[in-house]
Amino acid sequence: MPSFEEQYQARGLASQRRYPNEALLAFLAAHYFVLPIEQRNTIKILELGCGSGANLWMLAHEGFSAHGIDFAPTGLAYCHEVLKQWNVSAELMLGDMTALPYTANSFDAVVDVVSLQHLNYLQHEQTFTEAWRVLKPGGHFFSCHLGSGSSAFSAPEAMMLDEITLSDIPSGYPLAGNGQTAFLNLDQFRSMVGAAGFIDVSIEHQLRSYSSLQCQVEYLLLSAKKP
């Protein structure tokens, strides 16, 4: 059973955050918040790994046509509950982000908030290609992803599955216990999305320090466009 399905079954909604990612809000502000809310229902946004809906309810609440896909059925069940609590709706799909069950040119935006980072190197390449495929021409892609500047990536006890992927973040580091986790550097991120066909690639980075653990977590914030 996948790690996140186990977490949802064991901890319910407490297994994930309840409110949207700040970097995702900034991405939406840069591209879509200029539209009056009554016109946003024409903008179709797909979240990869939507989980229990912390970002998806916000997309729906802001008037967008919200869609989410996840491989954890219990997570999607909680997502339904969260959407109901906010009195909004979204289209949910149980599935794999490496083989998206949508037709080409379907979405105005595809977004990922720390979900794609649980794939290995090959699966990253497959997912970037799939995101490009389902985006409309001119559509935007956003990803918030762990960076290789994170202390856990260079931990001596880390077990590598491939050049970017740990079998799990070692105990004692932030985000430990979430199973397979990948870390990208700027060049890898840019190269992968470029190979998938994206243009106008922009990557920012954020560092979070944990003084009590004497370590840091790096996040890479990517925005790109389908020609």
Buried (B, 14 or more C-beta within 10 A) or exposed (E): EEBBBBBBBEEBBEBBBEEBBEBBBBBBEEBBBEBEEEEBEEBBBBBBBBBBBBBBBBBBBBBBBBBBBBBBEBBBEBBBEBBEEEEBEBEBBEBBBBEBEBEEEBBBBBBBBBBBBBBBBEBBBBBBBBBBBBBBEEBBBBBBBBBBBBBBBEBEEBEEBEEBBBEBBBEEBBBEEBBBBBBBBBEBBBBBBEEBBBEEBEBEBEEEEEEEEEBBBBBBBBBBBBE
